Amino acid sequence: MKKILFTMWASMFILIGCTDQNEPREDYIGGPLKIALLSSNKQQDLKNIDFEMIEDLDTLATASKPYDGLIIAEDRLQEADQEKYVSFYDKVTYPIFFWGTENTQGFKNNGDGSKKTWELNLPDSPNEYSKNQGMLIQMLNAIDSDKNKN
């Protein structure tokens, strides 16, 4: 009997100790979004999200498909920082997010010459979830919120 109780207690201790209790995990619960994604890595499927992998910004600049947002991943930030894309960024009317390592910044042209901006920060001592899925959820929530205001 003592062995059984000890085994149960040890199992609970291990399970509790192995879970990440610092940061709650969340899922995207907003409306349907069509997101252009400039990244070398495909994103996992999420409910209500249609990710379209973009080869490069030149292709996107000439595309006539409507998107709800553009996410540029860290591995493509240097490419996206070229002077030739400034006019593209000035014309786009949907949110664009630059997904970095520490912070993620986004903006949207409002059509009247002003811009709406976002700065999404990681929590203190972020884990892998916060850096990846958690940050992605924050961007998608911001895009969904902006879409529903218009």
Secondary structure as UniProt FT lines:
FT   HELIX           2..18
FT   STRAND          33..38
FT   TURN            47..48
FT   STRAND          49..53
FT   HELIX           57..62
FT   STRAND          69..72
FT   HELIX           74..76
FT   HELIX           77..80
FT   HELIX           83..85
FT   HELIX           86..91
FT   STRAND          96..99
FT   STRAND          103..109
FT   STRAND          115..121
FT   HELIX           128..129
FT   HELIX           130..134
FT   HELIX           135..149
//
